[in-house]
Amino acid sequence: MHTASASDYLALLKPRVMSLVVFTGLVGYVAAPGAGDPVLGFAAILSIAIAAGASGALNMWFDADIDAIMTRTRRRPIPSGRIEREDALMLGLTLSALSVVTMQLAAGPLAAGLLAFTIFFYAVVYTMWLKRSTPQNIVIGGLAGALPPAIAWAAKTGALTLDPIILVAIIFFWTPPHFWALSLLQKADYEAANVPMLPVTHGAKATRRHIFAYSLLLAPLGLAPAFSGLVGWVYGAIAAVGGLFFVFLAWRVLRSGAGEGEPAQDKPARDLFGFSILYLFALFAAVLVERVAA
């Protein structure tokens, strides 16, 4: 057993996932009406960050057996022997309680309740149940990663309206094509770990069709904040161009042989996966800029 370093514990919190969660939560807070209290706002965003880290630690605690098998995850702190599973569990539970209590003190019961639900949904419903039982794991489980804008909105205003629900819906419908593109590239790993991802249960061709179908739903949904009045034409232009290119890349995946076992055919899926991150960031960055400038 190696001595765990600070970077090992940081890795346990899934910092890359945390950064996206914090960013979308920050956008939700800024986009919500009213000035807000900067100190309480910081506490609310910090609570979301801590909750994301807690969820990551609980996920790694439970999935240590799967992570040890998959090439992409076998160097994580637990399967590599740098952190004990029990330590990850205790860290996850402690951070979960800390995040919810802090949110309650800073923003009240609605935001704290949504935050607690998000942790429970990701750690228990998705990680412990959906991930190992259904190819719809990413679709349903994606709700956990989609909720931060609504949590932050509720933290600032004490209520929810249509606009934060639209922001949640964008992330929710973005998640399946984003992760299915990755799962096409990692199909052998998921198969070895007996995780019922869509390419394993239904094949690569069906997965490519699902990616294209969700992309057709996502592109117009990305325009919804412009029509709801949350943002203006700058966001609308970015969402329109980005959505069209997203659909184009998904069409390339549909027409390709990605996930069929020939690495040379996987480039369209790799391109879509990479662009999907840029697309979501661009949408939320545009919301942030327009709301700050308003």
Secondary structure, 3 states (H helix, E strand, C coil): CCCCCHHHHHHHCCHHHHHHHHHHHHHHHHHCCCCCCHHHHHHHHHHHHHHHHHHHHHHHHHCHHHHHHCCCCCCCCCCCCCCCHHHHHHHHHHHHHHHHHHHHHHHCHHHHHHHHHHHHHHHHHHHHHHHHHCCCHHHHHHHHHHCHHHHHHHHHHCCCCHHHHHHHHHHHHHHHHHHHHHHHHCHHHHHHCCCCCHHHHCCHHHHHHHHHHHHHHHHHHCCHHHHHCCCCHHHHHHHHHHHHHHHHHHHHHHHCCCCCCCHHHCHHHHHHHHHHHHHHHHHHHHHHHHHHHC
